Amino acid sequence: MQDCAKFTNKLLDVASCSRDNDSDETKRYRRNWIVIHTTSFLMMLTNTIILPSQHQFVTNPRHPEDPNERPGLGESEVYFSVSIGIFSIGELIASLVFSALSSWHIKLKHLMLFGLLLLVIGGLFYGLAEYGWMVLVGRFFQGLHLGGQSTLFRIYIGETSNTVRDILREDPEKSQLKNTNFLIGFAFGTIGLTAGPGLAAIISQIPLVDIFRWSGWYLAFHGVIQMVIVLVVFQENWSDLKRTSITCRRLSILNGIAVPSYCIVFMIAAFFVIN
């Protein structure tokens, strides 16, 4: 078991471009960044993997007259717009709540695990959905997961990048470590966003796969796997974050509010247009 852990740490050191003269503490931070960047990719993948089939799932009739049409939940277009917007509402709420919780006596690792548990719950509701309200609950929990996790990631990367910068004695005005970390996380997330629909299209072609509900089961399975990764690989010390620092939390809150608010406005506009 120890050999396996050493091998895993060695791979993470290579992936994070750790230097030979890096201290063990610096290497630990870099490994955690790799976990966060990888999880960012998977997190955004879960955000879009449901979208290609969600409209048909919600609006297709329960007993379609066309034998080639897949039975859905038989809800209205307005109901579908709500199922899109409720995800952003969950994202908005979680970005505020998780940002506040990170200032309390709770490790980010534990909050990350709780966020992944929300993803598992949301996936199960979506995978078991037989009524429209189950889709709403599932998407709401999935939004809570995305809003909470993205907030935690930015807090951890923002504060620990400054710590590593100080350890390496880099000039605060010239160091690009934090910006580089944020850019890498953004890139991984963007790749996940674009990969989600493609993966959904491929899996939907597999025979005997429920093209509407399989994505919910995938999210639940995906959440469990991520929980194992965070438990085994992510190594956090209480001193990693300066609990009195509010700069990164303000940025996280603003980021968490911006995109969900835009989606909520879009949902309200769509409601009036449809009616």
PyMOL commands that set and color helices and strands:
alter all, ss='L'
color gray80, all
select helices_A, chain A and resi 2-15+24-48+51-59+77-101+108-127+132-167+177-203+214-233+238-240+247-274
alter helices_A, ss='H'
color red, helices_A
deselect
rebuild
show_as cartoon
